[in-house]
């Protein structure tokens, strides 16, 4: 395992990434947690995985870049968005990015322009640097305005197979429709625009991180090997 400082948040907090395996491997995976500050379990389950595997042999011919918490300011502030009030999952440079927040709710504020935020730029730069085969975002189904059940959501038909594998492994429904529009989301940008495998795992927000990791921690192994 190698720890990397990928950049800093709006408030200057270091954002760390953890590299596992062979960076030259074809089977490259990026996993991102902590995109929304009101979903701290998504970051903590990533940290639990790191603690589990940091001293173990990593699967051959695989590479993982894991960012446990891309939004440390939001976690500290207990806000969906970052310190600028931007919903990072509406700030990616997808073709459908919109400048107006969904349903005029500022919790979904997309920023002044696509990839305006330093946290978003970290992921954009990482994707430009490393040719990932697949990207997995980990969330919890924390409700701001649009509720959805825990599920494995995917963008693009090329993502269906991995989504279904993950769904079976962790006991959640796999579905292409999360139930509401997500312009500027990481999933839409990766799956619909870049045509890469893009899966979003929405865990149960009512459970704590230990419960979620115990029940669904296999998602890391399945996602990396898938």
Secondary structure, DSSP 8 states (H G I E B T S, - for coil): -EEEEEEE-TT--EEEEEEEE-TT-SEEEEEE---STT-HHHHHHHHHHHHHHTTS---TTEEEEEES-S-HHHHHHT-SS-TTS--GGG-S--TT--SS-GGG-GGG---SSTT-SHHHHHHHHHHHHS--SEEEEEEE---SSS---SEEEEESGGGHHHHHHHHHHHT--EES--SS--TT-HHHIIIIIS--EEEEEEE-TTS-HHHHHHHHTHHHHHHHH-
